Amino acid sequence: MSLNEAVKFIQVTDSHLFETASQRLIGVNTEDSLRAVIKLVAEENSVSGILATGDLSQDGSLKSYQRFADILRDLAVPIYWTPGNHDNSASFHAAPENFPLSRRSVIEAGNWRILLLDSVLPGYNSGYLATTELDYLKENIRDDGKHHLLVLHHQPVPCGSAWLDTMKLDNSDDFLRLITSRSSVKAVLYGHIHQAGQQDIANISFFSTPSTCFQFAPDTNEFSLDWRMPGYRRLMLYDDGSIETDVIRVTDFDLNLEPAANGY
């Protein structure tokens, strides 16, 4: 039996919930699609936590966040989140009393430290890590034998779709320069692009994950939808710093996509 034990985390991203449950986005009932994904997540055993990587809400309403928390409640595991460009990022740093999700915390799990970042640039679809966020990384990436997983919303590396890459992390060079100088950083996890993917740069793995609602077609120059199903990412983080991960998608959900949509 291997002594290299693992902790399991689940990533869900880009649920785009509304204040009203019946609202649709590009034809998709985003609450129904999230419920379909979470029904699959509920079959997972020994989950240490959910990493929700932004755009939980489409309209930033308190009711949409309450609905998100209610849908995930039966999983009975901690929910950690990062804000996306559609979210109310202020609640990530100082959650008001009635806000249903917790403020940022450093996650210690097994031999791993997971750091949650705010990449929101208010008023813009692209992202930016403020000096305070880069300082947060410098303070919390410690040379103490633990491996580090960094979590944010915006893609820090190009995804290959020209229109999406206009909305990536604007100061990705600063971010990459910092993390590639720290050997304990093993992976970066993000959402935003509604696609599953992996890139490896300087011994760091960069993972993106399907949305819990609609997907964007990969390698396109202009806005283009993909008929692949919603899903989530499963991550097994091993004590030796290795990672096993896969993407699980629902199979029997009626997306009802609007194929003529040219934005959202």
C-alpha positions in Angstrom: 0.0 0.0 0.0 1.4 3.4 -1.0 2.1 5.9 1.8 1.6 8.7 -0.7 -1.8 9.9 0.5 -4.0 12.3 -1.3 -6.6 14.9 -0.5 -9.5 15.4 -3.0 -11.0 18.7 -4.1 -13.7 19.4 -6.6 -13.6 22.5 -8.9 -16.9 24.0 -10.1 -16.9 27.3 -12.1 -18.9 29.8 -14.0 -22.4 28.9 -12.8 -23.8 32.4 -13.7 -26.8 32.2 -11.4 -29.4 35.0 -11.4 -31.5 36.6 -8.7 -34.5 34.7 -10.2 -34.3 31.0 -10.6 -36.1 30.8 -13.9 -33.8 33.1 -15.8 -31.8 31.7 -18.7 -28.5 32.7 -20.3 -28.0 31.9 -23.9 -31.0 29.6 -23.6 -29.6 27.6 -20.6 -31.3 27.5 -17.2 -28.1 28.0 -15.2 -29.6 26.9 -12.0 -30.9 23.6 -13.5 -27.5 22.9 -15.1 -25.7 23.6 -11.8 -28.0 21.2 -10.0 -27.2 18.5 -12.6 -23.5 19.0 -12.1 -23.8 18.9 -8.3 -25.9 15.8 -8.5 -22.8 14.1 -10.0 -20.5 15.7 -7.5 -22.6 14.2 -4.7 -21.5 10.7 -5.9 -17.8 11.6 -5.0 -16.4 10.2 -1.7 -14.0 11.8 0.8 -14.1 15.3 -0.7 -12.1 17.8 1.3 -13.7 20.9 -0.2 -15.3 22.6 -3.2 -13.2 25.2 -5.1 -15.7 27.6 -6.9 -13.6 29.7 -9.3 -15.7 32.7 -10.1 -18.7 33.9 -11.9 -20.9 32.1 -9.4 -23.4 34.8 -10.2 -24.3 36.6 -13.4 -25.9 39.6 -11.8 -24.1 39.9 -8.4 -27.3 39.6 -6.5 -27.4 38.3 -2.9 -30.2 35.8 -3.8 -28.0 34.3 -6.5 -25.2 33.6 -4.0 -27.8 32.2 -1.5 -29.1 29.9 -4.2 -25.6 28.7 -5.0 -24.9 27.9 -1.3 -28.3 26.2 -1.0 -27.6 23.9 -4.1 -24.2 22.8 -2.7 -25.3 22.5 1.0 -26.2 18.8 0.8 -22.6 18.0 -0.2 -21.7 18.9 3.5 -18.1 20.0 2.6 -16.5 23.4 2.9 -17.1 25.8 -0.1 -14.2 28.1 -1.0 -14.6 30.6 -3.7 -12.8 33.2 -5.8 -14.7 36.1 -7.5 -15.1 36.5 -11.3 -15.8 39.5 -13.4 -19.6 39.1 -12.9 -19.3 38.6 -9.1 -19.4 41.0 -6.2 -15.7 40.8 -5.3 -16.0 42.9 -2.2 -17.7 40.0 -0.4 -14.6 37.8 -1.0 -12.6 40.1 1.3 -15.2 41.2 3.8 -18.4 39.1 3.6 -21.4 41.0 4.9 -23.3 39.4 7.8 -26.0 37.9 5.5 -23.6 36.7 2.8 -23.9 32.9 2.5 -20.3 32.2 1.5 -17.2 32.7 3.6 -14.5 35.3 3.0 -11.0 34.3 1.8 -9.0 31.9 3.9 -5.7 29.9 3.4 -6.6 26.3 2.9 -4.3 23.8 4.6 -5.0 20.2 3.5 -2.6 17.3 3.8 0.7 18.4 2.5 -0.9 21.2 0.4 -1.6 24.9 0.9 -4.3 26.3 -1.4 -4.3 30.1 -2.0 -7.4 31.9 -3.3 -6.9 35.0 -5.4 -9.0 38.0 -6.5 -8.3 38.7 -10.2 -11.3 41.0 -10.7 -10.6 44.4 -12.3 -13.9 46.2 -11.6 -15.7 47.3 -14.7 -13.7 45.0 -17.0 -14.0 41.5 -18.3 -10.2 41.0 -18.2 -8.4 40.4 -15.0 -5.6 41.9 -12.9 -3.8 40.9 -9.8 -3.4 44.0 -7.7 -0.2 44.6 -5.8 -2.0 43.5 -2.6 -2.8 40.2 -4.3 0.8 39.7 -5.4 2.0 40.5 -1.9 -0.6 38.0 -0.5 1.2 35.4 -2.7 4.6 36.4 -1.5 3.5 36.2 2.1 1.7 32.9 1.9 3.9 30.8 -0.5 6.2 29.5 2.2 9.3 27.4 2.0 8.1 25.0 4.7 7.8 21.7 2.7 4.2 22.2 1.6 3.1 22.2 -2.0 1.0 25.1 -3.3 -2.1 25.2 -5.5 -3.1 28.7 -6.6 -6.7 29.4 -7.6 -8.2 32.4 -9.5 -10.8 33.2 -12.1 -9.1 34.7 -15.1 -6.7 32.6 -17.3 -3.1 33.6 -16.6 -1.9 31.9 -19.8 -3.5 32.2 -23.3 -6.1 29.6 -24.1 -5.9 29.8 -27.9 -9.2 31.5 -28.5 -8.4 35.1 -29.7 -11.6 36.7 -28.3 -11.3 35.0 -24.9 -7.6 35.9 -24.6 -8.5 39.6 -24.8 -10.1 38.9 -21.4 -7.2 37.1 -19.7 -5.1 38.2 -16.7 -3.6 41.6 -17.9 -0.5 41.3 -15.7 0.1 37.6 -16.2 3.8 38.3 -16.7 4.1 39.6 -13.2 2.2 36.6 -11.9 4.2 34.0 -13.8 7.5 35.6 -12.9 6.6 35.4 -9.2 5.3 31.8 -9.2 8.0 30.3 -11.4 10.5 31.5 -8.9 8.9 29.4 -6.2 9.6 25.7 -6.6 6.8 24.8 -4.1 4.1 26.1 -6.6 2.8 23.0 -8.4 -0.4 24.1 -10.1 -2.7 26.9 -11.0 -6.5 26.4 -11.3 -8.8 28.8 -13.0 -12.2 29.2 -14.7 -13.5 32.0 -17.0 -13.0 30.4 -20.3 -15.7 27.7 -20.1 -13.3 25.1 -21.4 -11.3 22.1 -20.1 -7.6 22.3 -20.7 -4.1 21.8 -19.3 -0.8 23.5 -20.0 2.6 23.0 -18.3 5.1 25.8 -17.9 8.3 25.7 -15.8 7.1 22.6 -13.9 3.8 24.2 -13.0 0.5 22.8 -14.4 -2.3 25.2 -15.4 -5.8 23.7 -15.4 -9.0 25.2 -16.8 -12.4 23.6 -16.3 -15.8 23.5 -18.0 -18.6 25.8 -16.9 -21.5 24.3 -15.0 -23.7 25.8 -17.7 -22.7 26.5 -21.4 -19.2 26.0 -23.0 -17.2 28.0 -25.4 -15.7 26.3 -28.5 -11.8 26.0 -28.3 -9.4 27.6 -30.7 -11.8 30.2 -32.2 -11.2 33.8 -33.2 -14.7 35.0 -32.4 -17.4 34.1 -29.9 -18.5 30.5 -30.5 -20.5 28.1 -28.4 -19.6 24.4 -27.9 -22.3 21.7 -27.4 -20.3 19.8 -24.9 -22.0 19.2 -21.6 -21.5 21.1 -18.3 -19.1 19.5 -15.8 -16.6 19.8 -13.0 -12.9 18.9 -12.3 -11.8 16.4 -9.8 -8.3 16.9 -8.2 -6.3 14.4 -6.2 -3.5 16.2 -4.5 -0.8 13.8 -3.3 1.7 14.3 -0.5 4.6 14.1 -2.8 3.3 17.1 -4.9 1.9 15.1 -7.8 -1.6 15.7 -9.0 -4.2 13.4 -10.6 -7.1 15.2 -12.2 -9.9 14.6 -14.6 -13.1 16.3 -15.9 -16.5 14.8 -15.4 -19.5 15.9 -17.4 -23.2 15.4 -17.1 -24.6 13.2 -19.9 -28.4 13.7 -19.9 -29.1 17.4 -19.6 -31.0 19.4 -22.2 -28.9 22.5 -22.7 -31.4 24.3 -24.9 -28.6 26.5 -26.3 -29.4 29.4 -28.5 -27.0 28.6 -31.4 -27.4 32.1 -32.9 -26.1 33.9 -29.8 -23.2 36.2 -30.4 -22.4 37.1 -26.8 -23.8 37.1 -23.2 
